[in-house]
Every structure is written in C-alpha cells, then in structure tokens.
Amino acid sequence: MKARIFLTALALAFACLSLAEGANPVTVSVYYESLCPDSQRFVVTQLYPVWLDLKEIMLLDVNSYGKCKDSPAGDGYSFECQHGPDECEGNMMLTCAKKYSSEEQYMSFANCTMADLVGIAAGAKCAEVSGVNYTRVEDCFNSVEGQLLQHEVGVKQAELDPPLNYVPWILINDVFTEEQLDAAQNDLRKVVCDAYGDGKPEKCSV
C-alpha cells in the first residue's frame, strides 16, 4: 500500500515537473512609436489581440521610444522624435501609463491610443475606457518625472544588439532576427505559439 502511494506521488511529481518545464512564457519585447503607422498596425492588429488570447503564455516588455533622441535639459531631458513633438508627448504618455497602470490597463490604453494615431489627444478618452488614472499619468508626462522615465527607456533601447533601425522593433525571448521581425508583424500568434513549444493553449489553433 505504501509503495503504491509512493509511486502515485512520484508520478504526480513528474507530471508537475513536466508541466512546469513546458510552461515558460514567451518574452515578447517591443519598441514602438506613438505616431508611427507601422507601430499602429502592429499594436492594433497583432500585439493587442494576440496578447488578449495568449497572455498566459506571454511575458510582455513594451517600450515607447523608437527613432528618438534625447539630450539633457535642466533637471530632465528634451526629446526629438521621428514624427515630431506630438510623438514625443505620446511616447512619454505611454511610458507614464505603463508605470501607473496594471498590464491589463496599459495594454488596453496603448491599443486605444494607437487605434486613432492621435497621441495625447486620445489620452483622456482612452484612460476612461481602460481604467487608467489619467490625472496621475498627465502629471507624470508633464513633469521631469516623465522625462526621466522616457530617458531610461532610451538608455535601455540603446543597449539592444543589433541596434534598432526599424519601428516596431520586436524581439522574441530576447533574440532579434530579420525573419522573426517580419513574421511577428504578420502573424505574432504563430511566432509566440511556435516559441512556446509543447502544451500550447487552444487559442494557438485559432
């Protein structure tokens, strides 16, 4: 009897170990811009809907910076962005929202603001829809706090290898390849599910 109990416990332990080994989430890292049409297409048609379906196997690292430059200005930084000053404000708004929101709130907010591609003009409306505290976000991106946070994103992006030369820039499990970038922009679901390996959720078959 004791032997049977031991063997059952051992079998359960191996089963749990097998599940744990197959349950490592896929890290999806994205560097995007708030007024970039290619970023809009990726966030709205790929990143957000795929994340909604596969969030249990995805670990997100989403950053709004892209082809931007910053330089010291007083206690903070000034920014020059590919699509002008409005994009710099939009990027900073998204960075502040990321700090002061849950992942669910942030992703909903980012999807909403990117859908219309109007940057901070959609901030208040999208915050209400997403449950984001926009007063707190607005205080952040209108202050040195937002500038410092945005600069930190730039420092992080500058460490990418290879360096970013296209937006959106996408890494899967901290690895970048041109082939993977193209695939992720067109079928992120397949990229994530293929990277996950065995034990795929049902939504991988959609």
N, C-alpha and C positions, 0 to 999 in steps of 0.2 A: 504493500500500500504506500509506504513512504517512498519507495523507488518510483512508483507511478506518479506521485505528487511532484517529486524532484524532476522527473522527465518532462512533465507538463509545464512546470515553472521554467525549465531550461528552454523549452520550445517557445514559450511566450517571450522570454528574454531575447532570443534570436530574432523573433518576429519583430519585436520593438526596435531592435538594433537595425534590422533591415529597413524598416520604415524611416528611422532617423537618418540613415545613410542616404536614402533616396529623397529626403525632404529638404535638402539645402536649397534655399531660394536663389533665384537668378537675379544677380545685380544688374540693373539697367540704369546706366548713368547718361544723363542728357544735358547738353549745354545748348541753350537756345536764346532767342531774342524776342522781345515783346511785340515788335512790329515787323517781324520777318515773315513773309508769306510762306516760305518753306517750313519755318517753325510752326506756323499756324496749322498748316496741313498735317504735319506730323502729330502735334498735340491733339488736335480735334478728331482726326480720323484714325489714328493709331494708338498713341500713348494712353489717352484717357479711356477709350472704350476697352482696350486690351487690359489695362490695369483694373477696371471695374470687374472684368470676368476672371482675371488671374491674380488678383492681389495676394492671394495666399501663397503663391509661389514666386512673387516678385519682391525684390528689395530695391526701392527707388532711391536715386540720387539725382535730383532735378535742380539745375542751376541756370539762372537767367543772367547771361553776360555776353558771350559770343564775341563778335569782332568789335570790341570796345577797348578804349584806352582810358586810363585814369592817371591823374597827377596830383601831388599834394596841393591843398588849398586851405590855408588856415589850420583849423584843428581836424579837418577832414580831407575830402578829395573832390576834384571836379572830373567830369566824365565826357568823353566824346564817343558817340555811338554810330554805327553804320547807317542807321535810318534816322539820325538826328536827335535833338534834345528830348523830344517826346518819348523816344525809345529808351533813353537813359532813365527817365522818370518811371516808365513802365517796368523796366528791369528791376529798379530799386523797389518799386511797389511789390512786385512778385517776391523779391528776396525778403522783404519785411513780412509779407503774408506767410511765407514759409516758416519764419521764426515764431510767429504769434498764432499759428493755427495747427490743428491736427493734420495728419497726412490726408485724411478724407476731405477736410475743409479746403486745404491748399489745392489739391488736385481739382476739385470742383471749381474753385475760384480761378485757377490757371486756365482751365478749359473754357470757362465762361468769358474771361477777358480776351483770350486768344481767338474766340469764335468770331468776334466783330473786328478784331485787329485795330482797336482804337486806344489801346494803352490805358492810362489812368482815367480816361473819360468813362470807362465802364466799371471803374473800381467800386463805387458805392452800390450800384445795382447788383454787381456780381457778388459782392460781400454779403448782401442781404439774402441772395439766393443760396449762398454757400455756408451761411452761418459764421462768417468771418467778422471779427470785431474790427470794422473799418476805421474807427476813430484811432485805435491803437496802431493800426497799420499806417494810417495817414500821418500820425505824429512821428512815426519811425522814418518814413521816406522823406519827410520834410525837415529832417534834422541831421546832425552829424552822425547820429547812430546809424541811419540808413546808409550814409556814405561809407562809414567804416565797414559795415556788413557787406556792402557791394564790393569794396576793395578786397575784402577777404575772399570773395568768390573769384575775383580776378587773379589773385595770388594762387588759388587752388587750380584754376584753369591753366595758368602759365606752367604748371608742373606736368601737364599732360605730355605723354610721349607715345606716338608722334604729336606735335603741336596742332592745335585746332586750325584748320584752314577752310572750313565749311560749316554752315549752320543750317539745321541742327547737327551737332556732333554727338555721336552715340557710341557708347561702349557697352559690351556685354561681358559681365564678370570681369570688369576692369581691363578688358582687352579690346583694342580697336583694329579693325581691318576695313579696307575699302569695300570688300564684298559684303561684309556684315552690315556696314552702313547702308548700302543700297538695299539689302534685304530687309533691314529693320524699318526703313522708311515705307516700304511697300507691304510688308506682312510681318509686323512685330510679333503677332501671336505665334506664328510658326517659329520665329527665331527664339522666342522665350521657351516655347514648349520643347523644341529640339535641344536647347541648352539644359533643360531640366532633367532630361533622361527618363528613367523608368518611373512608373507610378504617376503618370500625367493625369491631371483633373479632367473631367468630362468636357469642360469648356475648350480644351485643346482640340477637340474634334469638330468644333463649330465651323 
